[in-house]
Amino acid sequence: MSATGTVTGQHVIVVGAGIAGLAAAHRLLQRGARVTVLEASDRVGGKLLPGEIAGVRVDFGAESMLARRPEAVALAREVGLADRLQPPATATASIWTRGALRPMPKGHVMGVPGTAAALSGVLSDEGLARVERDADLPPTEIGDDVAVGEYVAARMGHEVVDRLVEPLLGGVYAGDAYRISMRSAVPQLFHAARTHTSLTEAVREIQSKATAARQTGPVFMGVQGGVGSLPLAVAASVEAGGGEIHTRVPVTALRRDPVRGWRVTAGERELRADAVVVAVPAPAAATLLAVASPEAAAELRTVEYASMALVTLAYRRGDTALPAGSGFLVPPVDGHTIKASTFASQKWGWIADEDPDTVVLRTSVGRQGETQILHKDDADLVAVSRHDLREATGLTAPPLETRVTRWTDGLPQYPVGHHARVARIREHLAGLPGIAVCGAAYDGVGIPACIASADAAVDRLGGDLSTAARLMADPVQSLHGGAGE
C-alpha cells in the first residue's frame, strides 16, 4: 500500500470469490476500504473445494500450499487457522516409470539434476550418460525466455524431460513441458542458467544457495480438514470485518463512470464503486474489460487453459496394502492414463486420524490437449483410475465410495513469453484509475502466488506498483507437492 492510503474509505468491488479475490477483499478491509465481493457461482473458494467421502473430510481441489513462501501460511494464521496448519505426514513420493514404482530422486530442481547420479534408477544408462554431456556442451542461448523442456532436452537429453521434468511440471500446470515458460514457471532455474555455462552448474548453485539460506520447516503445508477450509475462513473473516460477499451474482459488465469510479452490472442491478478488483479467470476478465480496455481484453483472450479431473476413492483399510509414501507421479511417455496418485490417508495425518479404518486415495487425469479422456463419464474415469492403480500398486479391492471432480479449464497455461503478456496487460490497465487484476493467470498458479497477486492488486489501487514489479521480476514458483496435486 502506498503512503497515500487512497483506498481508505473507498468502496471497492471484488469480482470473483476464489482465493485471490477473497485475499484481496481481506487486505482491502485491513486498509480501510468498504468491500463488496460478487461471485457468479453458488460458493466461495474457486479451485479450493472441501468435502467428504466415506465420512472423511478431504479436498476435492488443491490439497496443499507451498510453505517456503509466506503468503498462504500467513493468511491462514490471520484468519484463525494457525492451530490447524499441518505439514504432510510423509514427504516421500515415487515415480511410476519403466514398469515399476521408483523412489522420487533428490538433488534436482523441478526434475533438472545437479549431477547425473541424482537420477540413477529413474533414467536408463543412456539417459544418465546424456545428462553428463551437459558439462561439455557450449553455452546455450536462452534469450528473453525459453520453454523448459526444450532447453533441458538440448542440454541433457529428452529422457530427463520425459521421465522427470514432464511429470513434475505437468503436475502443476497439466500442460506440456516443451511449451511451458522457464522464466515464468521455474524462475530460479531461468536466472541461474543465464549466468552459467552448464545447466548442472546452474542447478548446483541453486542448491548451494538453498543450503546457505538454512531454510528449515516443511516445504508444503496442509490444513486439518482440508485446504478447502482456507477460503471459507477468509470469507468468514471478511464478513466479520464488515465486508459483504454475494454468491450467485454474475457480473456482466464494467464501465468507467465519467464522474467517479466504476459502474458494475450484476444481473439486473448496477452498482457503483470507487475501484474494482477483477479476480476471475482470463476469459471472464477479458469479457469484463472489453469496453474499458479492449487492448488488455485482447491479451487476456490469448490465455490458454487446461482441463483435468480428480478421482477420489475410499477403501477399507483391511483391503489395501499400499506402498509407503505420499503417492506417485506418472510420466506421460509411459502411456498410462492417470498422471499422478496421492495416498491421501498416508500424506495427511488428520485424514488417517478421522477414520483409521478408511483409506483415501486420489488420482488425477487429463493434460492440455487430452480432451478425449475427459469426455468419458465418471464411471469410466473411476475404472481407468482403478486399472492404473492396480498396475502400479497391486490394489484390486473395490472402493467403498468414489467421487469425480472435474475442473474444466481449471489451469492457465504459461507458454514462452507469458511474462511479457502479463506485462502488457498491466501496462494497458495502467492508464485506468481504480482497476486491478489478480489470480492464477498472472504470477503463478499456486495458492501463495494467487495471494501475492491479490496483494499486488490492492497495492496498485493504492498507487503502489512496486509489488507487481517484484512479481514480474521474480514470479512465485509453483512446486509440485509430491504426488497428485
GUTORZA-479937 format. One record per residue (C-alpha): z, y, x; residue number from 1. Coordinates in nm, 2 decimals. Example, Ala and Ser with C-alpha at 12.3 -4.5 7.8 and 13.67 -1.06 7.14 Angstrom:
! residues 2
pz  py  px  resi
0.78  -0.45  1.23  1;
0.71  -0.11  1.37  2;
! end
This chain:
! residues 485
pz  py  px  resi
0.00  0.00  0.00  1;
-0.08  0.34  0.13  2;
0.18  0.61  0.18  3;
0.04  0.80  -0.12  4;
0.16  0.53  -0.36  5;
-0.12  0.61  -0.61  6;
-0.07  0.31  -0.83  7;
0.28  0.42  -0.93  8;
0.29  0.49  -1.30  9;
-0.07  0.39  -1.35  10;
-0.19  0.13  -1.60  11;
-0.37  -0.15  -1.42  12;
-0.55  -0.43  -1.60  13;
-0.59  -0.75  -1.41  14;
-0.88  -0.97  -1.53  15;
-0.80  -1.33  -1.47  16;
-0.47  -1.52  -1.45  17;
-0.53  -1.76  -1.17  18;
-0.30  -1.74  -0.87  19;
-0.49  -1.45  -0.73  20;
-0.47  -1.24  -1.05  21;
-0.11  -1.33  -1.10  22;
-0.02  -1.24  -0.74  23;
-0.20  -0.91  -0.78  24;
0.00  -0.84  -1.10  25;
0.32  -0.93  -0.93  26;
0.25  -0.69  -0.64  27;
0.14  -0.41  -0.87  28;
0.47  -0.43  -1.06  29;
0.66  -0.41  -0.73  30;
0.47  -0.09  -0.66  31;
0.54  0.08  -0.98  32;
0.23  0.02  -1.19  33;
0.22  -0.08  -1.56  34;
0.03  -0.41  -1.57  35;
-0.17  -0.60  -1.83  36;
-0.32  -0.94  -1.74  37;
-0.61  -1.07  -1.95  38;
-0.71  -1.43  -1.93  39;
-1.00  -1.59  -2.11  40;
-0.86  -1.95  -2.12  41;
-0.56  -2.07  -2.30  42;
-0.33  -2.09  -2.00  43;
-0.25  -1.93  -1.67  44;
-0.29  -2.09  -1.33  45;
-0.66  -2.15  -1.28  46;
-0.71  -2.44  -1.03  47;
-0.34  -2.50  -1.02  48;
-0.26  -2.73  -1.31  49;
0.07  -2.92  -1.36  50;
0.10  -3.21  -1.59  51;
0.24  -3.56  -1.63  52;
0.11  -3.92  -1.60  53;
0.32  -4.22  -1.70  54;
0.61  -3.98  -1.75  55;
0.60  -3.85  -1.39  56;
0.52  -3.48  -1.31  57;
0.21  -3.44  -1.09  58;
-0.06  -3.19  -1.01  59;
-0.40  -3.22  -1.16  60;
-0.54  -2.95  -0.94  61;
-0.44  -2.84  -0.59  62;
-0.12  -3.01  -0.47  63;
-0.02  -2.83  -0.15  64;
-0.03  -2.50  0.02  65;
-0.05  -2.40  0.38  66;
0.29  -2.31  0.51  67;
0.19  -2.18  0.85  68;
0.06  -1.87  0.67  69;
0.34  -1.66  0.50  70;
0.17  -1.56  0.17  71;
0.22  -1.86  -0.06  72;
0.56  -1.97  0.06  73;
0.69  -1.61  0.05  74;
0.56  -1.56  -0.31  75;
0.72  -1.89  -0.42  76;
1.05  -1.77  -0.29  77;
1.01  -1.43  -0.45  78;
0.97  -1.59  -0.79  79;
1.27  -1.82  -0.77  80;
1.12  -2.14  -0.63  81;
1.29  -2.14  -0.29  82;
1.51  -2.44  -0.37  83;
1.21  -2.64  -0.49  84;
0.99  -2.60  -0.19  85;
0.94  -2.94  -0.02  86;
0.73  -3.05  0.28  87;
0.53  -3.37  0.25  88;
0.74  -3.68  0.30  89;
0.48  -3.81  0.54  90;
0.21  -3.62  0.72  91;
0.04  -3.94  0.85  92;
-0.31  -3.99  0.70  93;
-0.60  -4.23  0.76  94;
-0.98  -4.21  0.76  95;
-1.18  -4.49  0.59  96;
-1.47  -4.53  0.81  97;
-1.68  -4.81  0.97  98;
-1.53  -5.06  0.73  99;
-1.16  -5.00  0.79  100;
-0.87  -4.76  0.74  101;
-0.82  -4.60  1.08  102;
-0.54  -4.36  1.18  103;
-0.64  -3.99  1.15  104;
-0.69  -3.87  1.51  105;
-0.47  -3.60  1.65  106;
-0.57  -3.34  1.90  107;
-0.86  -3.18  1.71  108;
-0.93  -2.86  1.53  109;
-1.08  -2.94  1.19  110;
-1.23  -3.26  1.34  111;
-1.35  -3.10  1.66  112;
-1.17  -3.26  1.96  113;
-1.04  -3.12  2.28  114;
-1.12  -3.44  2.45  115;
-1.34  -3.74  2.36  116;
-1.03  -3.97  2.38  117;
-0.88  -3.79  2.09  118;
-1.13  -3.96  1.86  119;
-1.11  -4.31  2.00  120;
-1.11  -4.56  1.72  121;
-1.30  -4.33  1.48  122;
-1.62  -4.28  1.68  123;
-1.83  -4.55  1.84  124;
-1.85  -4.58  2.22  125;
-2.19  -4.40  2.20  126;
-2.03  -4.12  1.99  127;
-1.75  -4.08  2.24  128;
-1.99  -4.06  2.53  129;
-2.19  -3.79  2.34  130;
-1.87  -3.58  2.29  131;
-1.81  -3.60  2.67  132;
-2.15  -3.45  2.74  133;
-2.03  -3.12  2.58  134;
-1.88  -3.02  2.92  135;
-2.21  -3.05  3.10  136;
-2.43  -2.86  2.85  137;
-2.52  -2.49  2.89  138;
-2.36  -2.25  2.66  139;
-2.49  -2.25  2.30  140;
-2.56  -1.91  2.14  141;
-2.35  -1.85  1.83  142;
-2.46  -1.50  1.73  143;
-2.30  -1.34  1.42  144;
-2.24  -1.67  1.25  145;
-2.34  -2.04  1.26  146;
-2.30  -2.35  1.05  147;
-2.00  -2.56  1.16  148;
-2.19  -2.89  1.15  149;
-2.50  -2.75  1.32  150;
-2.30  -2.60  1.61  151;
-2.07  -2.90  1.66  152;
-2.36  -3.15  1.64  153;
-2.55  -2.96  1.90  154;
-2.25  -2.97  2.14  155;
-2.10  -3.31  2.06  156;
-2.35  -3.51  1.85  157;
-2.38  -3.58  1.49  158;
-2.13  -3.87  1.48  159;
-1.83  -3.64  1.53  160;
-1.96  -3.42  1.25  161;
-2.05  -3.70  1.01  162;
-1.73  -3.91  1.06  163;
-1.46  -3.64  1.10  164;
-1.57  -3.28  1.06  165;
-1.75  -3.35  0.74  166;
-1.47  -3.53  0.55  167;
-1.21  -3.27  0.67  168;
-1.42  -2.97  0.59  169;
-1.57  -3.13  0.28  170;
-1.22  -3.20  0.16  171;
-1.15  -2.83  0.15  172;
-1.49  -2.70  0.01  173;
-1.65  -3.00  -0.14  174;
-1.95  -2.88  0.05  175;
-2.19  -2.97  0.33  176;
-2.05  -2.91  0.69  177;
-2.41  -2.85  0.81  178;
-2.42  -2.54  0.58  179;
-2.07  -2.41  0.59  180;
-2.00  -2.09  0.79  181;
-1.79  -2.14  1.11  182;
-1.70  -1.78  1.11  183;
-1.55  -1.79  0.76  184;
-1.43  -2.15  0.73  185;
-1.30  -2.21  1.08  186;
-1.25  -1.86  1.22  187;
-1.02  -1.96  1.51  188;
-1.29  -2.20  1.64  189;
-1.56  -1.94  1.59  190;
-1.38  -1.68  1.80  191;
-1.28  -1.93  2.07  192;
-1.63  -2.08  2.10  193;
-1.78  -1.74  2.16  194;
-1.57  -1.69  2.48  195;
-1.61  -2.04  2.64  196;
-1.90  -2.23  2.79  197;
-1.80  -2.56  2.63  198;
-1.66  -2.64  2.28  199;
-1.40  -2.88  2.42  200;
-1.26  -2.59  2.63  201;
-1.25  -2.37  2.32  202;
-1.05  -2.63  2.13  203;
-0.81  -2.68  2.42  204;
-0.75  -2.30  2.43  205;
-0.66  -2.31  2.06  206;
-0.43  -2.60  2.11  207;
-0.27  -2.43  2.41  208;
-0.21  -2.11  2.21  209;
-0.05  -2.31  1.93  210;
0.18  -2.48  2.18  211;
0.28  -2.15  2.34  212;
0.35  -2.00  1.99  213;
0.60  -2.28  1.94  214;
0.53  -2.30  1.57  215;
0.79  -2.51  1.40  216;
0.83  -2.64  1.05  217;
0.58  -2.81  0.83  218;
0.22  -2.72  0.82  219;
0.20  -2.77  0.45  220;
0.44  -2.73  0.16  221;
0.47  -2.85  -0.19  222;
0.68  -2.76  -0.48  223;
0.91  -3.00  -0.66  224;
0.75  -3.07  -1.00  225;
0.41  -2.97  -0.86  226;
0.24  -2.67  -0.70  227;
0.11  -2.60  -1.05  228;
0.45  -2.47  -1.13  229;
0.39  -2.17  -0.89  230;
0.16  -1.97  -1.12  231;
0.40  -2.04  -1.41  232;
0.69  -1.89  -1.21  233;
0.48  -1.59  -1.11  234;
0.37  -1.53  -1.47  235;
0.74  -1.55  -1.58  236;
0.83  -1.30  -1.31  237;
0.55  -1.07  -1.41  238;
0.67  -1.07  -1.77  239;
1.03  -1.03  -1.67  240;
0.92  -0.72  -1.48  241;
0.76  -0.56  -1.78  242;
0.41  -0.69  -1.73  243;
0.20  -0.82  -2.02  244;
0.00  -1.14  -2.00  245;
-0.25  -1.23  -2.27  246;
-0.44  -1.56  -2.28  247;
-0.75  -1.64  -2.49  248;
-0.86  -1.28  -2.43  249;
-1.20  -1.28  -2.26  250;
-1.31  -0.96  -2.10  251;
-1.68  -0.90  -2.16  252;
-1.74  -0.56  -2.01  253;
-1.61  -0.30  -1.77  254;
-1.72  0.07  -1.78  255;
-1.62  0.37  -1.59  256;
-1.47  0.63  -1.82  257;
-1.64  0.97  -1.75  258;
-1.30  1.14  -1.78  259;
-1.04  0.90  -1.64  260;
-1.02  0.54  -1.53  261;
-1.19  0.24  -1.69  262;
-1.28  0.11  -2.03  263;
-1.22  -0.26  -2.07  264;
-1.39  -0.45  -2.35  265;
-1.18  -0.75  -2.45  266;
-1.31  -0.92  -2.77  267;
-1.32  -0.66  -3.04  268;
-1.08  -0.43  -2.86  269;
-1.14  -0.16  -2.60  270;
-0.86  -0.09  -2.36  271;
-0.81  0.20  -2.12  272;
-0.69  0.15  -1.77  273;
-0.65  0.37  -1.46  274;
-0.76  0.08  -1.25  275;
-0.88  -0.27  -1.27  276;
-0.84  -0.58  -1.05  277;
-1.12  -0.84  -1.11  278;
-0.97  -1.18  -1.02  279;
-1.23  -1.42  -1.17  280;
-1.49  -1.64  -1.01  281;
-1.80  -1.48  -0.87  282;
-2.04  -1.54  -1.17  283;
-1.79  -1.38  -1.42  284;
-1.72  -1.10  -1.18  285;
-2.10  -1.03  -1.15  286;
-2.12  -1.00  -1.53  287;
-1.83  -0.76  -1.55  288;
-1.96  -0.54  -1.26  289;
-2.32  -0.54  -1.37  290;
-2.31  -0.19  -1.51  291;
-2.06  -0.02  -1.28  292;
-2.20  -0.17  -0.96  293;
-2.53  -0.36  -1.00  294;
-2.55  -0.40  -0.62  295;
-2.22  -0.58  -0.60  296;
-2.31  -0.78  -0.90  297;
-2.63  -0.89  -0.74  298;
-2.44  -1.01  -0.43  299;
-2.19  -1.20  -0.64  300;
-2.46  -1.38  -0.82  301;
-2.57  -1.54  -0.49  302;
-2.23  -1.72  -0.45  303;
-2.28  -2.10  -0.50  304;
-2.01  -2.33  -0.64  305;
-1.94  -2.70  -0.60  306;
-1.80  -2.92  -0.88  307;
-1.57  -3.21  -0.84  308;
-1.33  -3.44  -1.03  309;
-0.98  -3.56  -0.96  310;
-0.89  -3.91  -1.09  311;
-0.52  -3.97  -1.12  312;
-0.39  -4.32  -1.16  313;
-0.04  -4.45  -1.22  314;
0.07  -4.81  -1.13  315;
0.38  -5.03  -1.15  316;
0.53  -5.03  -0.80  317;
0.56  -5.40  -0.81  318;
0.18  -5.43  -0.85  319;
0.10  -5.22  -0.54  320;
0.12  -5.26  -0.16  321;
-0.04  -4.95  -0.02  322;
-0.08  -4.88  0.35  323;
0.17  -4.63  0.50  324;
0.09  -4.26  0.50  325;
-0.02  -3.99  0.26  326;
-0.37  -4.13  0.19  327;
-0.71  -4.13  0.35  328;
-1.04  -3.93  0.38  329;
-1.39  -4.08  0.34  330;
-1.69  -3.97  0.54  331;
-2.00  -3.94  0.32  332;
-2.20  -4.12  0.58  333;
-2.02  -4.44  0.50  334;
-2.18  -4.44  0.15  335;
-1.87  -4.47  -0.07  336;
-1.82  -4.27  -0.39  337;
-1.48  -4.12  -0.35  338;
-1.43  -3.86  -0.08  339;
-1.06  -3.90  -0.04  340;
-0.74  -4.05  -0.19  341;
-0.39  -3.93  -0.19  342;
-0.10  -4.17  -0.22  343;
0.10  -3.90  -0.42  344;
0.42  -4.10  -0.45  345;
0.43  -4.15  -0.08  346;
0.32  -3.80  0.01  347;
0.57  -3.62  -0.22  348;
0.93  -3.74  -0.22  349;
1.00  -3.58  -0.56  350;
0.74  -3.79  -0.73  351;
0.89  -4.11  -0.60  352;
1.24  -3.99  -0.69  353;
1.14  -3.91  -1.05  354;
1.04  -4.27  -1.12  355;
1.09  -4.52  -0.83  356;
0.91  -4.79  -1.03  357;
0.59  -4.59  -1.07  358;
0.33  -4.52  -0.80  359;
0.08  -4.23  -0.85  360;
-0.25  -4.21  -0.66  361;
-0.53  -3.95  -0.67  362;
-0.89  -3.98  -0.58  363;
-1.15  -3.70  -0.56  364;
-1.51  -3.74  -0.65  365;
-1.81  -3.50  -0.61  366;
-1.96  -3.28  -0.34  367;
-2.20  -2.99  -0.36  368;
-2.53  -3.13  -0.48  369;
-2.38  -3.46  -0.61  370;
-2.43  -3.39  -0.98  371;
-2.52  -3.74  -1.08  372;
-2.18  -3.89  -1.03  373;
-2.01  -3.61  -1.22  374;
-2.23  -3.68  -1.52  375;
-2.06  -4.02  -1.56  376;
-1.79  -4.04  -1.83  377;
-1.42  -4.06  -1.75  378;
-1.41  -4.44  -1.77  379;
-1.69  -4.47  -1.52  380;
-1.51  -4.24  -1.28  381;
-1.20  -4.44  -1.31  382;
-1.40  -4.76  -1.25  383;
-1.57  -4.63  -0.93  384;
-1.23  -4.50  -0.80  385;
-1.07  -4.83  -0.86  386;
-1.36  -5.01  -0.69  387;
-1.33  -4.79  -0.38  388;
-0.95  -4.82  -0.37  389;
-0.98  -5.20  -0.39  390;
-1.23  -5.20  -0.10  391;
-1.01  -4.96  0.11  392;
-0.66  -5.09  0.04  393;
-0.69  -5.42  -0.15  394;
-0.54  -5.27  -0.47  395;
-0.65  -5.48  -0.76  396;
-0.39  -5.42  -1.02  397;
-0.48  -5.24  -1.35  398;
-0.33  -4.89  -1.37  399;
-0.07  -4.81  -1.63  400;
-0.24  -4.48  -1.71  401;
-0.53  -4.27  -1.58  402;
-0.65  -3.92  -1.62  403;
-0.97  -3.75  -1.51  404;
-0.96  -3.38  -1.44  405;
-1.30  -3.21  -1.40  406;
-1.33  -2.89  -1.20  407;
-1.68  -2.77  -1.29  408;
-1.80  -2.50  -1.04  409;
-1.45  -2.51  -0.91  410;
-1.50  -2.44  -0.54  411;
-1.70  -2.14  -0.40  412;
-1.92  -2.22  -0.10  413;
-1.91  -2.03  0.23  414;
-2.25  -2.07  0.38  415;
-2.36  -1.89  0.71  416;
-2.34  -1.52  0.65  417;
-2.06  -1.54  0.39  418;
-1.86  -1.27  0.58  419;
-2.15  -1.03  0.57  420;
-2.20  -1.09  0.19  421;
-1.83  -1.02  0.13  422;
-1.85  -0.70  0.34  423;
-2.15  -0.58  0.13  424;
-1.97  -0.65  -0.19  425;
-1.67  -0.44  -0.08  426;
-1.90  -0.17  0.05  427;
-2.08  -0.14  -0.28  428;
-1.74  -0.11  -0.46  429;
-1.60  0.14  -0.21  430;
-1.76  0.43  -0.39  431;
-1.59  0.34  -0.72  432;
-1.23  0.45  -0.75  433;
-0.98  0.22  -0.93  434;
-1.17  -0.11  -0.89  435;
-1.09  -0.41  -0.66  436;
-1.19  -0.78  -0.65  437;
-0.99  -1.08  -0.52  438;
-0.99  -1.46  -0.54  439;
-1.13  -1.76  -0.37  440;
-1.49  -1.63  -0.35  441;
-1.40  -1.38  -0.07  442;
-1.14  -1.45  0.20  443;
-1.06  -1.82  0.18  444;
-1.02  -2.09  -0.09  445;
-0.66  -2.20  -0.03  446;
-0.35  -2.06  -0.21  447;
-0.24  -1.84  0.08  448;
-0.59  -1.70  0.11  449;
-0.61  -1.61  -0.26  450;
-0.27  -1.44  -0.24  451;
-0.38  -1.25  0.07  452;
-0.69  -1.14  -0.12  453;
-0.48  -1.02  -0.40  454;
-0.26  -0.82  -0.17  455;
-0.58  -0.66  -0.02  456;
-0.70  -0.57  -0.37  457;
-0.37  -0.40  -0.46  458;
-0.37  -0.21  -0.13  459;
-0.73  -0.10  -0.19  460;
-0.62  0.05  -0.53  461;
-0.36  0.25  -0.34  462;
-0.61  0.38  -0.09  463;
-0.53  0.14  0.20  464;
-0.83  -0.05  0.32  465;
-0.67  -0.20  0.63  466;
-0.56  -0.52  0.47  467;
-0.91  -0.61  0.36  468;
-1.04  -0.51  0.70  469;
-0.79  -0.75  0.87  470;
-0.90  -1.03  0.63  471;
-1.27  -0.96  0.71  472;
-1.19  -0.98  1.09  473;
-0.97  -1.29  1.05  474;
-1.01  -1.48  0.73  475;
-0.74  -1.72  0.61  476;
-0.85  -2.06  0.73  477;
-0.80  -2.32  0.47  478;
-0.69  -2.65  0.62  479;
-0.71  -3.00  0.47  480;
-0.37  -3.12  0.36  481;
-0.42  -3.48  0.49  482;
-0.60  -3.65  0.21  483;
-0.72  -3.59  -0.14  484;
-0.70  -3.21  -0.16  485;
! end
